[in-house]
């Protein structure tokens, strides 16, 4: 429910018209599902060096939904990358832990969101299912 409320509020703030509002919301919802599917597939595959591929794929699939999907992918990706840094800082006073990996993940996220082929990051041997 919080996600839905957040999507409604952000779409309103973005100035979506009443006709575009519902399209934006549908795109954001479907894009969120794409991101969840990519994360679920990444966990299921448990395949070495596949993290960047799943980041790119989730963002790519979501962005293909339209502006709402691209927006949802960016919000989710940014939040996912910021969370570990914030918790590390709060626990240890160290916000630099994993920064290089986080930046690499963000490059993969942007690669996918910009419409570039996520297979660029696909590791050799990853099952075709993914």
Beta strands, then each sheet from edge to edge (+ up, - down):
end
